[in-house]
């Protein structure tokens, strides 16, 4: 996310029939799915925000802004709770500039490994895009591949059709920058709420959409350092022409949860 908008190196096209069939696979409902674990282990909730109340919990989130970001500005007033259990990241026109919202857990929750999941509903207008991603400042270091910090894009959706992209970035954003990614289609993705998860272990990353595995990789050697979560809106041509958008538009987040693997008692 801290780089010019990109096109993934590897593209996976999922047919409508196969994708629709796959997404009904897990026994649990999509918002209850947790990856299967080996016998003797279980999931334990390590951190979460259900976005209850009327104010963003600043013990959990750093509300970002006010400063320029890509072709717009991140401003604090564009990140807020709707009082109905949702975080809203708004994109709007403010005079002759475009603004949007972003939040992160930097300095408040930084964690290594586990299952990270967000349930959200996408905006509908062009010229901007939502993302759920993990980051740390050491992503900019060069020399230990991604083990000393990898940007993990669990979900980015610049398109208004039913496509998303998932990506890894490491070794900074200059001449040493490394990247792998996948782009695919999930029928119905642009409507209603969906979940986007990452099972991060010391050896690999496994990505999920609505409880269905979408990508598995160990590229970059896998980050071995804690990362923090980011929920962002960004304005730029990767998402289309913002001048054509009917604003305001909204990225709606129902929850973010992080689970650890622990031994059964």
ABEGO torsion letter per residue (X at the ends): XBBBBBBBABBBBBBAAAAAAAAAABABBAAABBBBBBBGBBBBBABBBAGBEABBBAAABBBBOBBBBEABBBBAAABBBAGAGBBBBBBBBBEABBBBBBBBABGABBBBEEBBBBBBBBBABBGBBBBBBBBBAAAABBGAEAAAEBBBBABBBABABABBBBBBBBGEABAABBBBBBBBBBBGAABEBBBBBBBBBAABBBBBBGGBBABBBABGGEBABBBBBBBBBBBEAAAEBAAABBOBBBBBBABBBBBBBBBBX
